[in-house]
Structures are given as C-alpha cells and as structure tokens.
Amino acid sequence: MTKLALTVLKSFCANISATTVAHKLFGGAVVVVCIASLSACDSSNTDADSNDSMAAKEGAAVMTFSPRLMTPRIQPIDKDSPELNDEQRAMLDARPDYNLYKTLVHHIELYNRWTPLGRQLLNGSTLPARDREIIMLRMGWLCQAEYEWAQHARIASAEDIGMTAAEIQNIALGAEAASWSDWERTLITMVDELRYDTLISDATWQKLRANYSEQETMDALFTAAQYQLVSMVLNSIGIQLDPILDHRLPADIPLPRLADTPSTARLAQPRLAPLTENQWSEKQKQVVQPHIREDGSVLNLYATLLHHPDLFGPRYTFGSYLMRESSLPAKTRELIIMRTGWLIRAEYEWSHHDPIAKEAGLTAEQIRDIALGPDAPEWSEEYRAVLRAVDELRREAFIGDDTWNTLAKYYDTKQLVEILFTVGGYTMTGLAINSFGIQVEAGYPPFPEIPKG
C-alpha cells in the first residue's frame, strides 16, 4: 500500500469500526478501499510498512475499479476524413457529432445490425421516459461509465423529462435514497439485481408485473442489459466525453461494488411461458417463421421472446450478426459466449453452445476448462486473454490494459469491437434467460461439475 493510499485511508478510518467503502479520484483513477474493522487503523501511525502489516493482520482487503481511460484506444473519425466510405459518411451525417458514433463508425456493419435494437429501446420503448432514464443512469453508475452517465444525465434533466440535479445524484445513492417512490425504488433494485445477481428476484418481478405489462417488463430488462453492453464498450474503448457534456459521475458517493459470479438460485419454472403456435398472433407468426424447426417446434428462447414481437426482430438482427457474421474466429466466439454464460449462470446459453463449440473445434476438455477460466494451464496466450477479457467485463465493465494489449496482438480493430459486443450481447440474452426462466430443452448438456476450492 502506498503512502498516498494510506493517507486517504486514514481520513476515512477514524472512529469507524464497521466495514466501509470509500473512494477518491487520483488523476482519473477510481480507487475503492474495503477495510474490515477499520478501528485497527491508527491515525497517529505514519509508518507505511507498519500500517501494511497491521492491515494484513486485521484482514484488510483492497479492491479497485481500474482507472478509466483518459485517451481513446480506438480513435474517433471525423466525418470529413478521407478514410471514410460513403456508407460511413452517411451514418455520421445522420447522427449528432458525438465521439460514440465517430468511434463505432470503424465497424459500420456491426453498428448497422446493432442500432435497430438501440432505437427500439430508446425511441420505440413502451417505458415512460423517466423510468427509462432511471434504468440507464443506474446501470451507468454501477459500471462506472462516465460517458453514459453524462449523456443520460443531460437527457434526463431536459425539460421533457425534468429530473432535478438532486434526483440524478440520488440514482447513484441507490434504492435507499429517501426521495424515491416505491415504484422508482423497484426500478433501481431491478438494475442492481441484473448487474450483480444476473436475475430479477421474485419480489422485484412481482412488483414490476403489478405495474408493467409483459412487454414493458421485457423492455425494462433489455434496457438495463443494453446499457450494460454500452458501458462495456464506452469504458473499454475509452470513448471520451463530448464538449457539450457537463455532468460527471458523482465523486462524493461510495462506489458500487464489483460484480462476480452470482450464487442466486436459477428459476426451475418459467415466468414467461413459451408461446405455442395456437397462441401466436399474425405478427408473431411472421417474426418467428424463420425459427420454426423441421419438426414444427420452436426453441424455448424464441418462443419466449415472442411475447414482445416488436423487440424480437431487432434483438435477433443484432444477435444473428454476432453469431453468424462477425469476423471473429469461431473458436474465439464460442470461448466468449460460453465463458459469459458460465459467469452469469445462464445454463441455457452454455447448453446450446456446447455442441456449437465442438463444431468450431474446441474439445470436450477445453469446453470444461472454459468454466475453470483463464488460469487453466493449457490455454494459449491468445485464448487466455480472450477469457480474461470476459472476466474483466463481467467484473467491472472494462478490459484492463494488459488484457487489451494482448488481444490487440491477435485481433484487428473490428474484431476488438466485436469481442466487446459479443460479451455484452450474450450477457443481455443471458439476463433474459435467467429472469424469464427460460428452461433448457431435453438433450442439451448441463453445466459441468467444477469442484470448489
């Protein structure tokens, strides 16, 4: 522990004996300090080595959000750049002059397949605008995505939505802030559960359904998941704030915790039952037609998402690109998808990709080692970095420098973007699987049994 860190720690530990989480900003680096029994800190002791030893004896633990990038890893492209083609230039002409668009223009094919989902959730959503912005801002806070926070604080504070500065600040404080209505507290709790438990709890689901229709509930979940994906992209590429953005992440509120693999039990029965053919409307028949198998059946995933036919198409347009048209090697793609499914405990995702991964050339032993993670001994440098990237995105919606630099040895700019969107996209699907209770069909392999410890 550095003397600077100790100085900050001492400023928080005086007269505190309970577990405390505090934070400071050092040149853009966000530092989270979690200390058990802070009464062990003696503010009169200035010897760094002595304090380090004492902290170790008292079971102190230090956890950090990685410093967010001050310069972009992928440079934005201005619309008058000669390196743009006509399609890219038309995209930028149709969009505000934001760094987000000027960066994603590097991969116009992926952008074109993803943006219909974004438009549906932002402009075609069934949610009230205030609800939508609470969900987006809360996820931006949990992922420490300042660009996302700044853009949506701007939108939320505009006249048509009218959130006050205090209300926006309270989104970071969370559901315990006294100003929230019971309903708004439910929305914030839902986002927290999706981030940490990767599953909406029974209690929160019941509250949502008491006020929302099935489609509104689905929109709420996909909005939270979409903006977790966006956070991963913004943070990991290092997209910098646009000049018009005045809001910043609150620096005087304890930071959220990092995410890990959830232990919450998965649902044994569906909350949204798969729709059968005799329940389909004409619109539902039209969108599901390509997914009807030779025996006339439809996979539970598609038969469940069919509850929201307006969302079904945009989500599938994006997902099918990730699965069938991205430039990632098939092995890399399946490593990402299966590691994502494992980390968020989405067994349906794992089970359906087990045979696909074998077709891509992964052995049964390698598939099992996906569950063990990047530290399994036989992974190559390339595949270890791929798995570690998934872990880091799960933990803090950000790929660290070491992992990014290793990935950049094996993948070009478009493929690096595809890695981010594949993790975020399959996390989105996994959250729906878990929260809707989509059950695995017969004949697919379950999660492997991995001994603890």
C-alpha positions in Angstrom: 0.0 0.0 0.0 1.4 3.4 -1.0 1.8 6.3 1.5 -0.7 8.3 -0.6 -3.3 5.5 -0.3 -2.6 5.2 3.4 -3.2 8.9 3.8 -6.6 8.6 2.1 -7.5 5.5 4.1 -6.7 7.2 7.4 -9.0 10.1 6.5 -11.9 7.6 6.3 -11.0 5.2 9.1 -11.0 7.3 12.2 -13.6 6.1 14.7 -15.1 3.7 12.2 -15.3 0.0 13.1 -17.8 -1.3 10.6 -17.0 -2.3 7.1 -16.8 0.9 5.0 -16.3 1.6 1.3 -14.8 4.9 0.4 -13.4 6.4 -2.7 -11.2 9.1 -4.1 -10.2 10.2 -7.6 -6.5 10.4 -8.4 -5.9 11.7 -11.8 -8.9 9.8 -13.2 -8.1 6.6 -11.2 -11.1 5.4 -9.2 -9.9 3.6 -6.0 -12.2 1.6 -3.8 -11.0 0.7 -0.4 -12.8 -2.1 1.5 -11.5 -2.5 5.1 -12.7 -4.9 7.7 -12.5 -3.5 11.2 -11.2 0.0 10.4 -10.7 0.7 14.0 -7.4 -1.1 13.6 -6.1 2.0 11.6 -4.2 4.3 13.9 -4.3 7.7 12.5 -1.2 8.7 14.5 0.9 5.9 12.9 2.8 7.3 9.9 5.0 4.3 9.1 3.7 2.7 5.9 5.3 -0.7 6.5 3.8 -0.9 9.9 0.3 0.0 8.6 0.7 -2.6 5.8 1.5 -5.3 8.3 -1.3 -4.2 10.6 -3.8 -4.2 7.8 -2.8 -7.7 6.8 -3.2 -9.0 10.3 -6.7 -7.4 10.5 -7.8 -9.0 7.3 -7.9 -5.8 5.3 -8.7 -6.1 1.6 -8.1 -3.6 -1.2 -10.3 -3.7 -4.3 -10.3 -1.3 -7.2 -12.2 -0.2 -10.2 -9.5 0.2 -12.8 -8.6 3.7 -13.8 -10.9 4.8 -16.7 -9.0 5.8 -19.9 -8.1 9.4 -20.4 -7.3 8.8 -24.1 -9.1 6.5 -26.5 -7.8 3.1 -27.6 -9.6 3.5 -30.9 -9.5 7.0 -32.3 -12.8 8.6 -33.4 -13.0 9.5 -37.1 -14.4 12.9 -38.2 -17.0 12.8 -41.0 -14.8 14.7 -43.4 -12.0 12.2 -43.1 -10.9 10.7 -46.5 -10.6 7.3 -44.9 -14.4 7.0 -44.7 -16.5 5.3 -47.4 -19.9 6.6 -48.5 -21.8 4.4 -46.1 -19.8 5.5 -43.1 -20.1 9.2 -44.1 -23.8 8.9 -44.5 -24.0 7.3 -41.0 -22.2 10.2 -39.4 -24.2 12.8 -41.4 -27.4 11.3 -39.8 -26.1 11.4 -36.3 -25.0 14.1 -33.8 -21.4 14.9 -33.7 -20.6 12.6 -30.8 -17.5 10.6 -30.1 -19.6 7.4 -29.7 -20.7 7.5 -33.3 -17.4 8.7 -34.6 -15.8 5.6 -32.9 -18.4 3.0 -33.8 -18.1 4.1 -37.5 -15.0 2.0 -37.6 -17.3 -1.0 -37.7 -20.3 0.2 -39.8 -21.5 -3.4 -40.4 -21.9 -4.2 -36.7 -23.3 -0.8 -36.0 -26.0 -1.2 -38.6 -27.0 -4.6 -37.1 -27.0 -3.3 -33.5 -28.6 0.1 -33.9 -32.1 -1.1 -34.6 -32.1 -2.6 -31.1 -30.8 0.6 -29.7 -33.5 2.7 -31.4 -36.2 0.3 -30.2 -35.1 0.6 -26.6 -34.5 4.3 -26.7 -37.3 5.6 -29.1 -39.7 2.7 -29.5 -39.8 1.6 -25.9 -43.1 1.0 -24.1 -41.5 2.6 -20.9 -42.2 6.1 -19.6 -39.2 8.3 -20.4 -38.4 8.9 -16.7 -38.4 5.2 -15.9 -36.1 4.5 -18.9 -33.6 7.1 -17.8 -33.5 5.9 -14.2 -32.7 2.4 -15.5 -30.0 3.7 -17.9 -28.4 6.0 -15.4 -28.3 3.4 -12.6 -26.6 0.9 -14.9 -24.1 3.6 -16.0 -23.3 4.2 -12.3 -22.9 0.6 -11.4 -20.5 0.2 -14.4 -18.7 3.5 -13.7 -19.3 4.6 -17.3 -18.9 8.3 -17.2 -19.8 8.9 -20.9 -23.1 7.0 -20.4 -23.8 8.9 -17.2 -23.1 12.3 -18.7 -25.2 11.7 -21.8 -28.2 10.4 -20.0 -28.0 12.9 -17.1 -28.2 15.5 -19.9 -31.3 13.8 -21.4 -32.9 13.2 -18.0 -32.5 16.8 -16.9 -34.0 18.2 -20.1 -37.4 19.9 -19.9 -39.4 17.0 -21.3 -38.3 14.6 -18.5 -37.3 17.2 -16.0 -35.3 15.3 -13.4 -33.6 17.5 -10.9 -29.9 17.5 -10.1 -30.7 16.0 -6.7 -32.7 13.2 -8.3 -29.9 12.4 -10.7 -27.4 12.3 -7.8 -29.7 10.0 -5.9 -29.6 7.5 -8.7 -26.0 6.9 -7.6 -27.1 6.6 -4.0 -29.5 3.8 -5.0 -32.8 2.5 -3.8 -32.1 3.5 -0.2 -32.3 7.2 -1.1 -35.3 8.7 0.8 -36.6 10.7 -2.2 -37.7 7.7 -4.3 -41.2 6.5 -4.6 -41.8 2.8 -4.1 -42.0 2.3 -7.8 -38.7 4.1 -8.6 -37.1 2.1 -5.8 -38.3 -1.1 -7.6 -36.7 0.0 -10.9 -33.3 0.8 -9.2 -33.4 -2.6 -7.4 -34.1 -4.4 -10.7 -31.0 -2.9 -12.2 -28.9 -3.8 -9.2 -30.2 -7.4 -9.3 -29.4 -7.7 -13.0 -25.9 -6.4 -12.6 -25.0 -8.5 -9.5 -27.4 -11.5 -9.4 -27.9 -11.6 -13.2 -31.5 -12.4 -12.3 -34.6 -10.3 -11.3 -35.7 -11.6 -7.9 -39.2 -13.0 -7.3 -40.1 -10.0 -5.1 -38.9 -7.4 -7.7 -40.5 -9.3 -10.6 -43.9 -9.3 -8.8 -43.6 -5.5 -8.2 -42.7 -4.9 -11.8 -45.6 -7.0 -13.1 -48.0 -5.3 -10.8 -47.3 -2.0 -12.6 -46.0 -3.1 -16.0 -47.3 -5.3 -18.8 -45.2 -8.3 -20.0 -43.8 -6.1 -22.8 -43.0 -3.2 -20.5 -41.2 -5.6 -18.1 -39.2 -7.1 -21.1 -38.3 -3.6 -22.2 -37.1 -2.7 -18.7 -34.8 -5.7 -18.6 -33.4 -5.2 -22.1 -32.9 -1.5 -21.4 -30.7 -2.3 -18.4 -28.9 -5.0 -20.3 -28.4 -2.8 -23.4 -26.8 -0.1 -21.3 -24.5 -2.6 -19.5 -23.3 -3.5 -23.0 -22.9 0.2 -23.9 -20.9 0.7 -20.7 -18.5 -2.1 -21.6 -17.9 -0.5 -25.0 -17.5 3.0 -23.8 -15.2 2.1 -20.9 -13.0 -0.4 -22.8 -12.6 1.7 -26.0 -12.0 4.8 -23.9 -14.6 7.0 -25.7 -14.1 10.5 -24.3 -16.7 13.0 -23.2 -18.1 15.3 -25.9 -17.7 19.1 -25.3 -21.5 19.5 -24.7 -21.5 17.1 -21.7 -21.4 18.9 -18.4 -22.4 16.1 -16.0 -19.9 13.8 -14.3 -20.2 10.7 -12.2 -20.7 11.8 -8.5 -17.3 11.8 -6.7 -18.7 12.2 -3.2 -20.7 8.9 -3.0 -19.3 5.5 -2.1 -18.7 3.5 -5.3 -20.7 0.4 -6.2 -19.2 -3.0 -5.7 -17.6 -5.0 -8.4 -19.6 -7.9 -9.9 -18.7 -11.5 -9.6 -20.3 -14.9 -10.4 -23.8 -14.9 -8.7 -24.9 -17.6 -6.3 -28.6 -16.9 -6.5 -30.6 -20.0 -7.5 -31.9 -20.0 -11.1 -35.6 -20.5 -11.8 -36.9 -24.0 -12.2 -40.1 -22.8 -13.9 -40.7 -20.1 -16.5 -42.1 -16.7 -15.5 -43.0 -16.1 -19.2 -44.1 -19.4 -20.7 -43.0 -20.1 -24.2 -45.9 -19.3 -26.6 -47.3 -22.2 -28.6 -48.5 -22.0 -32.2 -52.1 -21.7 -31.3 -51.2 -18.6 -29.2 -49.4 -16.7 -32.0 -50.8 -13.5 -33.5 -50.3 -12.8 -37.2 -47.4 -10.5 -36.3 -45.8 -13.2 -34.1 -46.2 -15.8 -36.8 -44.4 -13.5 -39.2 -41.4 -12.9 -37.0 -41.0 -16.4 -35.7 -41.4 -18.2 -39.1 -37.6 -18.4 -39.8 -37.1 -20.1 -36.4 -39.6 -23.0 -36.8 -37.6 -26.2 -36.9 -38.3 -29.2 -39.2 -40.5 -30.9 -36.6 -42.6 -27.7 -36.2 -41.1 -26.8 -32.8 -39.5 -23.5 -31.8 -36.7 -23.3 -29.2 -37.8 -22.0 -25.8 -35.7 -18.9 -26.2 -37.5 -17.7 -29.3 -40.9 -18.9 -28.2 -40.5 -16.8 -25.0 -39.1 -13.7 -26.6 -42.1 -13.9 -28.9 -44.1 -12.3 -26.1 -42.7 -9.0 -27.5 -42.7 -9.2 -31.3 -41.6 -5.5 -31.7 -38.4 -6.3 -29.8 -38.0 -9.8 -31.2 -36.7 -8.7 -34.7 -34.2 -6.0 -33.6 -32.8 -8.3 -30.9 -32.4 -11.1 -33.4 -30.9 -8.9 -36.1 -28.1 -8.0 -33.6 -27.7 -11.5 -32.2 -27.5 -13.2 -35.6 -24.7 -10.9 -36.6 -22.7 -11.8 -33.5 -23.3 -15.5 -34.1 -23.0 -15.9 -37.9 -21.5 -12.8 -39.5 -18.8 -11.4 -37.2 -15.2 -11.7 -38.3 -14.1 -13.4 -35.0 -12.8 -17.0 -35.4 -15.4 -19.5 -34.4 -13.3 -20.8 -31.5 -12.9 -17.3 -30.1 -16.6 -16.5 -30.5 -17.5 -19.7 -28.6 -15.0 -19.1 -25.9 -16.6 -15.7 -25.3 -20.2 -16.9 -25.4 -19.6 -19.9 -23.1 -17.5 -18.1 -20.6 -20.1 -15.3 -20.5 -22.8 -17.9 -19.9 -20.8 -19.6 -17.2 -20.1 -16.3 -15.3 -23.7 -15.2 -15.3 -25.0 -18.7 -14.6 -27.1 -18.8 -17.8 -27.2 -22.6 -18.3 -29.4 -22.3 -21.4 -26.7 -20.3 -23.1 -24.0 -22.8 -22.2 -26.0 -25.8 -23.1 -26.9 -24.6 -26.6 -23.3 -23.5 -27.4 -21.7 -26.7 -26.2 -22.3 -28.6 -29.5 -21.6 -25.4 -31.5 -18.2 -25.0 -29.7 -17.4 -28.6 -30.6 -18.2 -27.9 -34.2 -15.8 -25.0 -34.0 -13.0 -27.3 -32.9 -13.0 -27.0 -29.2 -12.5 -30.3 -27.4 -14.6 -31.6 -24.5 -11.7 -30.9 -22.2 -11.3 -27.3 -23.5 -15.0 -26.7 -23.0 -14.8 -27.9 -19.4 -11.8 -25.6 -19.0 -13.8 -22.6 -20.1 -15.6 -23.0 -16.7 -12.2 -23.0 -15.0 -11.3 -19.8 -16.6 -8.2 -18.1 -18.0 -5.9 -19.7 -15.4 -6.5 -23.2 -16.6 -2.9 -24.3 -17.5 -3.2 -25.3 -21.2 -4.7 -22.1 -22.6 -2.5 -20.3 -25.2 -1.7 -16.6 -24.6 -4.4 -15.6 -27.1 -7.2 -17.7 -25.5 -6.2 -16.8 -22.0 -6.6 -13.1 -22.9 -10.0 -13.8 -24.5 -11.3 -15.5 -21.4 -9.7 -12.9 -19.1 -11.4 -10.1 -21.1 -14.8 -11.8 -20.4 -14.0 -12.0 -16.7 -12.9 -8.3 -16.6 -16.0 -7.1 -18.4 -18.2 -9.1 -16.0 -16.3 -7.7 -13.0 -16.2 -4.0 -13.9 -17.4 -3.5 -17.5 -13.9 -2.7 -18.6 -11.0 -4.5 -20.2 -7.7 -3.7 -18.5 -4.5 -2.5 -20.3 -2.6 -5.8 -20.1 -5.5 -7.8 -21.5 -6.4 -5.3 -24.2 -2.8 -5.1 -25.4 -2.6 -8.9 -25.6 -5.8 -9.1 -27.5 -4.5 -6.4 -29.9 -1.7 -8.8 -30.9 -4.2 -11.3 -32.3 -7.2 -9.2 -33.3 -7.7 -6.2 -35.5 -9.8 -3.1 -34.6 -13.1 -4.5 -35.9 -12.5 -7.8 -34.0 -11.7 -6.0 -30.8 -15.1 -4.2 -31.1 -16.8 -7.5 -31.8 -15.3 -9.0 -28.6 -16.9 -6.3 -26.6 -20.3 -6.5 -28.3 -20.3 -10.3 -28.1 -19.8 -10.3 -24.3 -22.4 -7.5 -23.9 -24.8 -9.1 -26.3 -24.7 -12.6 -24.8 -24.9 -11.1 -21.3 -28.1 -9.4 -22.5 -29.5 -12.7 -23.7 -28.4 -14.5 -20.5 -30.1 -11.9 -18.3 -33.4 -12.5 -20.2 -32.9 -16.3 -20.0 -32.4 -16.1 -16.2 -35.1 -13.6 -15.4 -37.8 -15.0 -17.7 -37.0 -18.6 -16.5 -36.3 -20.0 -20.0 -35.7 -23.7 -19.5 -33.2 -25.9 -21.3 -34.8 -28.3 -23.8 -34.2 -32.0 -23.4 -31.0 -33.4 -24.9 -28.7 -30.5 -24.3 -25.7 -30.9 -21.9 -25.9 -29.1 -18.5 -23.2 -27.1 -16.8 -20.1 -29.1 -15.9 -19.5 -30.0 -12.3 -16.5 -28.0 -11.2 -15.2 -28.7 -7.7 -15.0 -25.7 -5.4 -11.7 -24.5 -4.0 
